[in-house]
């Protein structure tokens, strides 16, 4: 991990040194509803606002890789103006430090980036533009200071790429009724000092800066998964999936947002992408479960990336529970291999899939009808796979019928059961990696008695049982039909037909030792015989 981060940072610095920066002036007014520096300041008319940065740095003394996140929120509650979040992770060991405290702002400019806050129990913290000798703000250069007894940041950030204006004009409708003004500064060099576990050392690296203001509220609104990505080809991605209260992700730009910085002259926003969740992770107390690996695909620029969290434990507990942590990225863009680093902010929590059996439910199992069930808590972010089993010995053992079903229905056409058997079906519903599963709760079982339209057993005689080489069946008056041999998993081992015969001699020497069902079908009914192969 350390080598990958250091190599990526080297590539990042090389790319940014070659980037033209004619936009690095104040005022800078890209097309749309965002202007600098005024929109870096407070927007008094908006109910909630936040200033966010997350980065990857390398310690110049220890050689350690660190990731950090720092956010000021303006969201008045009780006697406070808002709160700030400070997270730092030692990425070599996974050790995570997080600190969330309320604050009051002593300086909060409405015309530029100048924040000073009195943080409860932590003292004065600041984030503002650097200034020149004439005390004028230096465009897109900042200094950030935050300190606790165990961790802190005293760093400079210098934006090296043209700001990414989300939605093409800086305004997005998000979710059912919400809106947000939004821009990102996707690439910023970082230098200064970082403190972790009471030890301070100089660091260098890269960071991402986000600015949002409006009525879209992560504390009270719809849950989402958000990602920032800085790719080795110089492309940067800002990605959202927002969930409805019913855990759906509509195929709509209000719920699916990908904004991309391609180069200094090209950026775009699209909803033409898909996210496939590949793995999940539950917190130690099992209250919250988050996705931890994703596959992002988009036809725009032929993007195919796998995003993975670096650690499982970087969950923020207050003022609400969410996951915030560093990620690694690999894959292709336009067919060319890329790597990358980024962050994931996850507010959507996943549940174990729960199901209700809908057939059989009346005490009788008819194999001509499908076994069916309902998924009680569907979630667009958690596709469900089903494994179906049965027991005919009062749950002392279960035999597999089928695995990896994706629909809640299965017609078991090769049942090894015979008339009158009492059967219990168990359906395990699970996520693709099995972390989220109904089997962690209790098996879903239905007791039913098999009912078949069956021939008079007295008309058919079979011997010997157990059998070694040949099973003989005296057909009596039954002359024609078909038959098959089925194992206890319901798999057909062999099948054949007979015509104008009164005796069947069935070769069994090739069968492995075990229990089988001989299933005979005729125009007048069905005959099932359980036999043992020695």
N, C-alpha and C positions, 0 to 999 in steps of 0.2 A: 504493500500500500504506500509506504513512504517513497519508494522509487517512482511509482506512478504519479503521485502528487507533485514531486519535485520536477519530473520530466514535463508534466502538463504545465506547471508554472513557467518553466523555461520557454516552452512554446508560446504560452500566453504573452509573456513579456516581449518576445521577438515579434509576434504579430502586431501588438499594439504600438510598438515603436515605428512600424511602417504605415500606420493609419493616419490619414490626413485629418486634421482637427480644426477646420475652418469654423465649426459651430461653437468652439469653446470661447464664447463671449457672452456677456450680459448686456442688454437683453438678447435672449435667443428665443425666437418665436416660430417653432415648427408649425406646419399647417394643422389646424384643429383647435382644440379647446384648452391647450396647455401652453404655458409660457414660463420662461426662466428669467430671473429667479423668483418671481412672485408666487408661482405655484409650488415652489419648494417650501413656502411658508404656510402658516395656519390659515384655514378657510373657516371663518367664524360662522358662516351660515350652515355648515354641514354638521350633522349630529355626531359623526364619528370620523376620526382621522388617525392615520398612523404612518410613522417613518421607520422603515425596516432595512436592515442590512444583514447579510449572511455571507460568510467567507471561509476560505481554506488558506491556512498559512503554515509555514515551516519555521520552527525555532532555530535561530542562528547559533545558539549555544549547545542545545541538546540534540538538534537534528530531528526532533519530534514533529509529527504532523498533527495539527490542531484544526478543528472547525469551530465556528462561533456563529451565534445569532444575537442581534440586539435590536430591540424595538421600543420606541416611544408611542404610547397611545394617548390621544386626547379623547376622553370619554368620562365626563364628570359623574361621579357617584359619591354619595355621602358628603364628606368634607374634602374629598380629593378631586383633582383635575383629571386624573387618569392613573396610569401605571406604566412601568417599564419591565421588559423581560430581558434577562441576560442568561444566555446558555453558552457554555464552552465545553468541548469534548476533546479529550486526548485520543486521537484517532488510532494511535498505535496500540493502546490498551482497551479502548472503549469506555474508559472512565468518564462519566458525565456529571457536569455541574450545572444546576439551573437555579435561578433566583428571580422571583417575581415580587415586586414591591410597589405599593401605591406612591403617588407623588403629587406635588403641586409645582406648577411651572412658575419660575421667577422671571424668565424671559421666554416669549413665544411670539416671534415676529410674524406679521401678516404680509410682509413684503419680500422676505427672503429666508434663507436657511440659517436660523439663529435660535437655538433651543438651550435653555438652562433650566434645570429642575432640581428641586429639593426632594430627594428620594428618601422616603421614610426608612429610618434606621441605617441609611447608607451614605447620606451627605449629598453634596452637589455633584451632579453629572451633567455633561454638556455634549452637544453635537451641533456643529455650526460650520459655515464657510470659513476657510482660512482667509486672512486679510493680508494685504500688501503693506508697504511702508506708509502709505497714506490712509491706512485703516479702511480700505475699500475691499469688498469681498473678491476673492480670486475665483473666477468662474469654474465650477465643477471640481473644486478641491475643498476637502473637509478635514476637520479634526474631531475625534470622538474620544471622550474620556468617561469611563465608568469603573467603579472600584468597590469591591467588598473585601472582607477579611481574607477570603480564599481565592477569589478570581477577579479579573478585571481586564479592561482594554484601555490603552492609551495609544491610539493609532491615527495615522493620516490615511485618507482615501482620495485617490485621484482618478476621476472618470476618464477612460481612454477610448470609449466608443460613443458615437452619437446616441442619445437617449432613444429607447424603444417606446413608441407611443401606441399603447394598446387600443384595439378597435380602430386603428388608423387615425383617429382624431382625439384619443384620450378619454373617450366616454363609452361606457358599457352598461347595458341593461343586464342585470344578473339575477337569475332565479325568477320567481313569480312576479314580484312587484318592486325589486330593488334596483338601484343604480350605483355606479361608482365611477369616479374620475381616477385614471390610472396611468402611470408611466413607470418605466424601469430604466435604470442605468445598469446595463448588464455586465459591464466590465470595469473594474476599478482596481488599480494597484493598491496594495496595503503595505505599510511599513510602520514600525513603532515597536511598542512593547505589549506583551501579553503576560498576565499573571494567572497561574493555575496551581491549585493546592499550595498557595502562599509563595510560590517561586516565580520570579519575574525574569523574562528573557526577551531579547529583541526578536522580532518575527518579520517575515516578508511573505507576500502571497497575493491572492486575488479575492475580490468580494463582489457581491450583487447588491444593488440598492433598489428598493421598491417604495413608491409613494401612492397611497390610496386615500380618498376622502369621498364621502357620500353618505348613503343610508344603508349600504350593504354592511352587515354587522356580523363578524365571525363569532361574537359572543352569544348572539341570540338568533341568528338567521339560519338559513339552510346549510347543511353540512357539505363539505367539499374536500377534494384532494388537489393540492397545488404543487407544482414543480418548477424549479429554475434549473436550467442546464447551460453550461458553457462548454462548447464542443471544440475539439482540437482543430477543426477546419475553419475556426473563426466564427461559426454560426452559434447564436444563443437563442434559447427557447424559453418562453413563459407559458405554462400549460395549466389549465383548470378543467376539472370535472366537478359540477355541482349536482347534488342529489335533491330530489323532491322529498317532502316528508314521508312519502311512500317508498323511498329508497330506489327511485327510478332516475335514470339519466336521459331526459328527452333528447332526441336528435335535433337540437336547436342551439343556435348561437348564444342563447341566454344561459345555457348549461354546459356547453362545450366550447372552450376558448383556447386557441393556440396562437400566440403571437411570436413572430420570429424576427430577429435581427440577422440578416443574411450578410450584408456588407454595408459600407457607409452610404450607399445609394439605394439599398433595397431592404425593406421590411414589410411584413404583411400580417394580417390576422385572418384566421380561418376556423371553421368548425368541421372541416373535412378531415377527420382523423379518428382513430379508434385506439382505445386503451384496453388491453387484456391483462387482467391481474393473474400473476403466476404463482404467488405465494402470500401467506398471511402470517401474522405474529400476534399473539395475545400477551397482554401485560401479566406480570406474576400474580396479580389478584383476580385475573380473568374478567375484570369489569369492562375493559376496552380491548378490542381486537382490531388491528390495522392491517392493510395490505403492506407488503414489504418488497415486492418485486413486480414490475410492470413491463409489458411490451407495448411500445408506442409505434403505430404505423400511420402514415399519411401519404396520399398520392401526390400531394404538393411537395416537390423536391424529393419524392420517393424516399421518405424517412422510414427507417426500420431500426428502432433502438430498444435495448433492454436497460431499464433503470432499476438499480438495487440500492436499498439502504445499507449503510456501512455498519450500523449497530442496531440492536433490538431494544435498547433501554432508554432512548432519548425522548421520553415523554414528559411534557410540561404538565404540572398538576394544578396550577392556579393561573388565572382566575377561573379556568375551566380546563378539562383534560383534553389534550391534543398531542400529537406526535410531531416533533420538529427535529429533523436530523439530516446529516450529510448523505449524499448519494454518489454512486459511481455510474457511469454511462458507457455503453459500448454498442456497436452496431454499424449501420451504413447510412449514408446520405447520398442520394443519386448514385448508388452502387459503389461508393468509395468508403472504405473502412474509416471509422472515427472512434475516438474515446472522449470521455468528458467527466466533469465533476458538477455537482449541483446540490440542491437542497429539496427536501420534501416537507410539506406542511399538511398534516392529515387530521381532519376533524371528523371524518366519517368513520364510524365504528361498525364492525360486522358481527352478526350473530351466527351461532350454530344453526344450520338449516333445520327447520322443524316440519314434520309432515303428519298428515292424518290419512289412514288407510280408508278408502271408500269402497273397495270391493276386493275380496268377499267380506261382507259384514253381517250376513243373516244366518251364520252357522253352517252354511253349505258352500263348498267350493265346486264350481262347475268349470272344468278346464276349457270349455268352449267360450268362456267369457274371460276377458283380460283381468289381470290383477292391476288395480289402479290405486292412486293416492293423490293427495293434494299437497303442494308446498305452501305452508301457512305463512311464511315470511320471505317472499321473493325479494331479491336485491340485485339490481343490474350490475353491481360491482362484484358479485359472488355467484358466478355460474355454478350449478349444482349437478353432481354426478350421483347416480344411484346404483347400489349393489343389492341384489335380491337373493335371499336365501330361504331355505325351508327346513323345518324339523318335523319328523314323524315319530319322535321318541320323547315327546313332552319336554323339549328344549334341552335334553341332555347333549345333543349335538346338532349342528346346522350344516347343511350342504349348500354349496353355491349353485344358483340357477343361472345368473347372468351378472356381469359387472359393467361399470362405466356407461350405464344408460343415461341419456340426457333428457328423456321425456318421462313423465310420471305414469307410465302404463307399460304392461308387458303381457303378451299372450303366450302362455307356457304350453306350447303345442306338443312337447315331448315329455310330459310328466311321467315319472316312474312309479307314481302312486297307484294303488289298487282300490277298488270300491270299498268304502267304509273306513279307509285310513283317516285318522285325525291328523291334520297338518297345521303347523304354525308358520306363517310367513314373517320374515324379518327384513326390513328395508333400511339400509344404511344410506343416509343422505350426507354428502360431504363436498367440501371445496376441492379444487383440482389437486391440492397438495395434502388433503386430509386433515389439515390443522383445525378446520371448522367442520364439525361432524355431529350428527344426531347420536352416534354411538357413545359420545361422551356424556349423554344424558341417560337414556334408557332405550332398549330395543323397541321397535314398533312391531307388534305382533298381533295376528288375527288367528283365532282358533276356528277351524272349519272342518267339516267331514266331507271327504271326497264323494261326489255323487256322479255315477256313470250309468248310462243306459247299457246294461251288460247282459250277456248271454247267460243262460242257465248253466251254472258251473258244472252241473252233472253231465252235460253234453260233451265236455272236453276232459280228457284225462292225460296227465303228463307224468313222465318218470325218466330217469331217477332224479331225485332232489334230496341232497346235493348231487351235482352232476360233474363228471370228469371230461368226457369227450363228446358225447352225443346226447342231446335232450330230445326225447320222443314225445310227440303229442298225438293222441288218438282223437281225431276230429269227429268221429261218429257221423252225424248227419250233415255236418258243415263241410262243404266240398271245395269252396273257392274263397279267396280273399287275399289280404296282404298281412305281413307281420314285420315287426322290428324288435331289436333288442336295445334297451335303453339302460344306461348306468344311473347311479343315484344322483348325479348332477343334472340328469335330464338330457344328456348327450346321446344321440343315436349312434350305436356301435355298428350295427348292420341292419339292412332291410331287404325284403324280398317279397315275392308273391307266389301264390300256389293256385293251381287250377285242377279241378276234378281229382282230388286226392282225399283219402280218408286217414292218412297218417303223415305227419311231418317229422322228419329226422333233421334236427338242427345241429350243425357242427359248433361245438363250444370249446374245442381244445385251444383255439387261439385267444380265448378270453383270459384276462388276468384274474386271479382269485378275488372273489368279492360277491356282492349281491347285485342282481340284475332284474329287470322287468321284461318279460316277454309280452308284447302287445300285439294282439291279433284283431284285425278289423275285417268285418264281413258286412254284407248287405243287411243282415238282420241284427247286428249289434257289435259290441266290443268285448273282448276277453283279455284281462290282464292277469298274469301269473308272475309272482315273485319267486325267483330260484337262486340257489347258491352255487357258484362255480368254485370247486375245490382247487 
